[in-house]
Each structure stands twice: as structure tokens, then as C-alpha cells.
Amino acid sequence: MSLSLRSAAELLHGAGLLREIITPSTWTMDPDDVPGCDDPLTSLTYDSRSITPGTMMCCKGRFRPEFLDGADARGLAAYVAETDLSARTAAPGLIVDDSRKALSLLASEFHGRPQDELTLIGITGTKGKTTTAWFTQAILNAASGGRCGLISSLANCVDGHTMTESTLTTPESLDAMRLMRRAVDNGMRYMVMEVSSQAYKVERVFGLTFDVGAFLNISPDHISPIEHPTFEDYLFCKRQIVRNCRRLVLGMDSDHAGLLLQDAAERGIHVDTFALHDPASGLDSPADTTIATTSDLDRYIPVVNGVTLPAISLTMPGEANALDAAAAMSIAAAAGVTPNDPAMSAPSGIQVPGHMERDVSADGIIGYVDFAHNHISTSTLLDEVDRRFGDRNPRIILVTGSAGGKALDRREGIVTAALGRVESFIFTLDDPNFEDPQAIARQMLDHVTDPAASARIVIPREAAIEAAVADARNHPDRLSIILVIGKGHETCNIINGARVPYDGDRVVLRRALGLDADGPNAGGVDGGGDDGEGNADEGDDDARGSTRS
């Protein structure tokens, strides 16, 4: 894990990124012109507050030159930037075309290229990344004796079993490499990683080639001035996983699957496909791995590469989760697990926190907590409710909000997905950040065009959930189903840039339903990412420290 100014310059020059090396006295392309160019660097950072003697600082994102004030006194050894900063520091600078790309390459070298010692799996898609990642880790752990790590929006795992809080769907490249190095040192053989569209847009995974890349699905999301200006840009960023993997796993029913198959064919990449088979819905696309519904709503029959496996039941209900299980089986098979390995049944016991968690009160009110946060995930949740309870004419109450400052299309998408299906809308707070939560809620309410539906705004999230339960109890003649969506497992709200503690949707819902608030899986984690790259992942970190925007 040795990196010096010389080796860093040679690496960046070889990648076509290095423009020149600058010191206050010389501009050069030759590292020998810089005294101490072979001295080992002791650390690599993108946070100027963590500079210690021997540190190389990468200036990226919203970095400002004044962040380097005082850095020399703290021992700054070198910096990487897209412009000359010698007015602020006497340390030599590696001037590059793209500091984010440079950071990714340097991070890999600094940590000894840990990705080369792992079977690396990357998973992208608009929805289902987190569930698929957790299912995949479960299979690979079962097959390898617990030697699979995980980098996901909910939690990271570097020892096969201990989950620690994460803050981004895909971490900064330096943080990802640090996690991979720890995983390798802990004896891990596999690493499963969620890959967001922003990970490619801001070069968090630049230089990484996944042994298996998975593209689950695509639908419009994250269209905003600070994320993707158009759906085309969003899809293009996600498509980059195809050119950066050795083998592709593809959802055959995904929109634009034909385009992705063309991408793979152009690069000579083998493609494994997966699909859900449900005769009632007309779903029967041919695929290498399929999972079929049965007369039992909770049992499915998987077929992996022509091998029919024993029927499985999933702890997490719903056909969307069954499809994610099929994706995980296809990924595991592509990574070398044989179809008839008992490990393939591992998803049956997995419950991803904050995803399709269901409770029933003593008076029969059914409550779901789910991370649904856009049109496709809200529609999928409502499809499952209809599949399971539609013959009972349920009265559905939706508690929802939308994040501030990004993914503006979600505000309409969530509502339009629910129109004609939800009888009562309650709009509330959900990570408004610097926006007015009342204004966000009003925007969403304006999209409620169903004259048969009621709609109101209750900004405190706890009060909104309590209002939903009261609403249900006011209609004892109907089966009431409450859907609390958007936050899932999270136990904070982001308000004016600060993380404000919150009990968590399931704790609040169970309490309002008269259930033990500390029941199974009722607690959450103070997470920030999201199954669909949501509330916290789509900004950039400045070089001073992590700012989750």
C-alpha cells in the first residue's frame, strides 16, 4: 500500500490525466524535479480537516482554495487538483484533467488494489438494488462460509456478518477502497456493491471493472438540476456498468433491455438474464433464471440455468422481492455458485430493514413501512397490496412526502402512481433539507386529481402516521391498509443541512397501532442512502468534509 509522489504522477500520467506537476518554484513533468518525490505518502484524503504529516490531498467537488490554509503547517505532502493552488500551499501539486477520476485511481493504488483480490459484483437499477444486494450477499455467504462483504445504501459489511451504517448508496472511491481493503484483510472472497447513477456521473467507481455487473431495471427518476438533466442522461450513466463489467446479469423485462443487450454485444460481454413468470399478469419472458408464482402467494419456484430448484418462501412479501431473489440467484450463478447449491435458498430468510415490513393491529388495521419513493416503487407496492388484498376492497391510506432539492419528478410520480388506488393521502415531512416541507407537500397535494380521494397535509411525520391510524379507525366497516413510504429504515430527517433524530416509521406506526414499538425489526439505522439512489446519495461531497446534499 505504498504510494509516493512519483508513483502517483506515473499512475495519473499513464491514465492520461496528468497535466503537469507544480511547485511554487517550478512546473515540470518529471517527478525527479521535486525533492522527496519517492517518500511514501502516509495518507490520502479528500477532507482538508484530516490532513496530517505526509498526506496527499485530493481537491474535488465543491472544494475551495481557502480549505488549504494552514495545510502546510499540518504536514501536507502534496495535492491533486484541476488548477494551480501554489498561492495557498508550498506543497507540490499534481494538476489533472479530472480530480474525481484521479482520486479513484489513487485510492485503489494506495490501498493495494483490493478489488483484484475479490470477486467484485456491482448492482444498478432504479429499484431493487438494496434488496438484490442483500439477497446476493446471503447466497454468497452461504456458499463461501461467510466470506462475502457488502457495500449498500443501508449498511456496509466487511467481515461477512457485521453491518455498520452507511451514508451513500455508493461511497466515495477512497471510502469504497478502504472498505474493500478491510474486507480482503478479513478474508472476504466476494464484495457485493450497489452502484448508483451518480457513482458513474461523479466518477466514484472510475477504473473499477466488476466481475459481474447487474442491471435490474430502469424508469425515470432523479431528474433535477443537481442530478440528471434528462432521463437520457440518467440511463446513459447507468449503462456504464455494461462497459465496466466482465459479465452482465440483465432483467429481461427491463425497459430498454434491447439497448443494453446491444451494449453488451458490442463489447463481447456474456449476458445472463432473469425474469419473473406470473401467468396471471402475462409475465413469461424467456430467461436463464426465472422465478414463478404459485397458488400460494408467498411461495415461488426458481429455475436457474435450466435447473429447477425447490420452492422457496420469502420473508419479504411481494413479486418485486421475488424478482430480486431471481436476480440474486442469477448473479450468484454468474459468480460461480452452482444452481443446485443449497445456498441458492438463502434469500428466503432475509428481511431488509425498512422494505415491505408489515404489521397488523389487534383491530385488524394492516400497516406497511416501505422505502417506496418514486413512481415505479409506489406502483409496485400498490400492485402487491392489490394482489394480496384486492378481493377485500381495502381502503388504502398513503403517508408520504418527498426529499427537498432533488428528484423533483418524484413529487408528481408518487401521487400519479397512487391515483385511483388510494382513498386518503396524507402528505408529510421527508428530508426537506433547505426546502420548505409545507411547500413540497402542497406541490404533491396539487397532483391529487381524484375527486373520490381525500388529501391533507400534516407536516410532523409522527403526527401524520398517527392521523393515518385515526383515519383507519374511523372506518371500522372497511379493511384499512396504511402505507407509510419514503424513509424505510431511517431514523433521522435532514432539515436545513442537519440530521434531526426521528424514531423511525415502523416504531411510530407500531406505537400508533397499539403494538410493541420495539417489536421484531422495528428499530432502524441512521442511514442515508436508498434502494433507488434516493434522498442522500445524489449530491457530491466537498473536499472539506462530507456534505450529504
Helices and strands as residue ranges (DSSP letters): H 5-14, E 18-22, E 27-28, G 31-33, E 43-45, G 48-50, E 55-58, G 65-68, E 76-81, E 93-96, H 99-110, G 114-117, E 119-124, H 129-144, E 148-151, E 155-157, E 164-165, H 173-185, E 190-194, H 197-201, E 212-215, H 231-243, E 247-251, H 257-267, E 270-277, G 279-281, E 289-293, E 299-304, E 307-308, E 312-313, H 319-334, G 342-349, E 357-360, E 366-370, H 375-389, G 390-392, E 395-400, H 409-418, E 424-427, H 437-445, E 454-457, H 461-473, E 480-485, E 492-495, E 498-501, H 505-512
